[in-house]
Amino acid sequence: MKNLIAFSVMLTIVSCGQKNDSVVDASFKIPVIQQPTTTDTIEYSHPDQIAGVYPIFAGKSKFCDTLELTKGGWRDTTYGEDYIHPYIAWETDSFKFDGFELFPDYNTTVANIPYFESKGYYCYPMYIVNQTPSVKIFTGKDDHVYAIQEALDSNQVWRPIEARGYEFCGNGSWDLKIQPGEFAVVLIHKYKGNYKTKLRVRLAVNLNTYVSAPFEGTIDYKQFYLKYRDWE
């Protein structure tokens, strides 16, 4: 396990350490995550079917060499002025939802501990990067974003292994400016199973859909299926 870090779902923020103060004209490189320790119980998720998920928004940061996940998250006030009302983003052509690049870091393992839970689950970070000269808008709801994982089955067909989690409230949506030379961080479930295959992440930002490059990962083959009438 390359890296292990624990923190609360509701209290997650990104802060960085850099060798240089300026990131102008810099290219994004996956940062090294600093690793606080935890005594909490952490487990791999092991669903036996397609599971509803809520990928956690862990904050945003300028390009950097090292990354520390501490407290704050989607309620972080250090970049509070970069939040805009969704209606404003819809009504103007000054804000663009396209142009992001996805960088999943499956080799890094972090531990996400839900706020009201006694144990956590393993994740890996995915970086949503703005390497353009323009401001981009990233979207989410409460503490999560809209993303699922897909995997290659035994017939080499891409199929979803996750579904969008159920939402019972229409409030809580937000839009956040990602400045040039910045990235957002999302925490994606890391599964344990006996089926090694290619994975990829599908992310929705407004009406745009982003799909990451494939990478090697491990799942349970049952995650390709949905139990009949399981919702009852």
N, C-alpha and C positions, 0 to 999 in steps of 0.2 A: 504494500500500500504506500503510494508515494507521499501523500500528505493527509493529515487528519486534523480537522478543526471543528469545534462545537460551538453552537450559539443558538439563541432563541429565534423562532420564526418571526415573531412580532418585533424583534429588536435586532435587526440586521442592517449593517451599513458597510460601505466600502471606504477604506482609507488607504493611501498609498505612500510608499517611500520611493524617491527617485534619486538617481545619480546626478541629474541635471535639472535645473529649475524649469527650463523651457522644453515644450514638446512640439514646438512649431516645426513642421516639415518632418516630424518623426513618423516612422512606421510602427504599427502595432506589433507588439510581441507579447505572448502569453506571460503574465507575471508569475512570480513565485509567491505562493500563499503562505503567510506566516501561520503558525500552528499553536494556538492555545490548547491546553489539555482539558480533559473533562473526566469526571468520574461517573457520568450518566451512562446508562445502558444504550448502546447504539447497535442497530441491526440492519441487515440488508432487507429491502422490501422483497417479498416473495408471493405476489398475487398468483392465483391459479386461473386467471382469465384477464381479458382487457380491463384495466382499472381506470377509474376516473382520477385525474391528477390536477394539482394546483401548483405548477412550478413557481417557486418563490423568487420574487424580485429582491435581490440583495443589495441594491443601490447602484450608484454610478460613480465614475472616477475619471480623472485624466489618465493618459497613458503613463505607465510607471513600470518599475522593475520588480517591486515587491508589493503585495496586496494583503491588507489586514482586514478581516471581517470582524467588526466589533458590534456596537449598538447603534440603532437608528432605523435603517431599512427604508421602507416606502414612506415613512413619516419623517425622514431626515430633514432638518431645517437648514443644514449648511448649503444646500442647493435649492431651498424652498422657492426662490424667485424663478427657478426654471420650470416650475409646474405652471401649466396654463389650463384654462377651462376648456373642456372638449369642444364646446360650441365655437370657440374662437378658432380652433384649429380647423374645424369643418368649414368655416365661413371665409377663410382667406387662402390665397395661393402662396403666401409667404412661408408657410411651413410645409415641409415635405416628409412623407412617411417612407419614402424609398431611399435606397442607397446604403443601407446597413450591410455589414458582413458578419457572418456567424463563425465563431471559433469555439467549438466544444473542446473541453480539456478532460477527456475521459480518464486520463492517467492520473489525475489528481482526485483524491477522495476527501470529501468534507462530510461532517455530520450535522444534520439539521435536527434541532430539537423543538417540536411544536410547543407553543406557549403553555398550554394546559395539559401537557403530557409528561409522563415520568420517564419515557425513553424516546430516543431519536432514531433516525434512519439515515443511511448513507446516500450521498448525492455526489454529483460532479458539477463543476461550474461551466457555464457557457457564456461567452462574451459576445455582446451585440455591439459592434464597433462602428464608429463613424470616422472613416479616413478621408472623407470628402472635405472641401472647403466651406460647406454650407451646414447650417443648423438642421438637425433632423428631429423628428418627434417620435418618441417611444410611448407605447400605450400599455395600460394594465388596469387591474381592478383590485382594490384593497391591497393585499400583500402579494398578489400573484399576477402572472401574465398568461397569455394563451399560447401554449405550446404542447406538443405531444411527441413521443418517440415512435419511430417506425423501424422495422427490421426486415431483413431478407429471410424468407422461409426456405424450406428445403427444395422448393422449385425455383428459387432465385427470383421470387416476386416480392416487391416491397409491400408490407402490410402493417397497419397500425397495431401497436401493442399497448397503447394508452388511448384514453378518450378525455375530452374536456370535462372537468368536474362539474357536478350539479351546482347551480346557483339559485338561491331562493330570494335574492334581493337585487333590485335594479340599481341601487345606489353604489357609490364607491369607485366609479370609473375615473381614471386620471390620464392626462397627457403630460409628458415630461420632455423638455428640450435636452437633446444630447448634442453638445457643442462639438465642433471639429476637434479632433484629438482626444475625444472622450469615448468611454464605453459603459454600457450597462452590464450588470452581472445577474444571471438567472441560475438557480439551482435545480438540476434535473435529477430525477430518481436514478439510482444505480442498483441494478438487480443482481441477484445471485441465482444461477441455474446451471444446467448441464449442456445448454445449447449455445455454442460459440458461433457468432455470425457478424454480419455488418449491421450497424445501427446508423441512424441519422435523426436529426431533430427538425420538426416542421413548426415554424413560429408564425403567428398572425400578428401583424401590426397594422391596425386600422383595416383597410381593404387589401393590404399587401400580404403575400405569403412568402416566407423565406424558408429555404431548405438547406441544411448544412451539408457539407461534404461527408461521405460515409466514413465510419471508423469502426474498428474492431471492438466488440463487446460481448457480454454474456447475459442470457435471459433463460426463462423457463419456456419451453415450447407451448405450454398451455396458454401463454399470454397472447397468442394469436387468435384466441377464441373467446366468445361471450356466452356465458351460460344461459340457456333458454329460460325466459321468464324469471330470471334471477332478481329482477327489480321488485317482485312481489315478496 
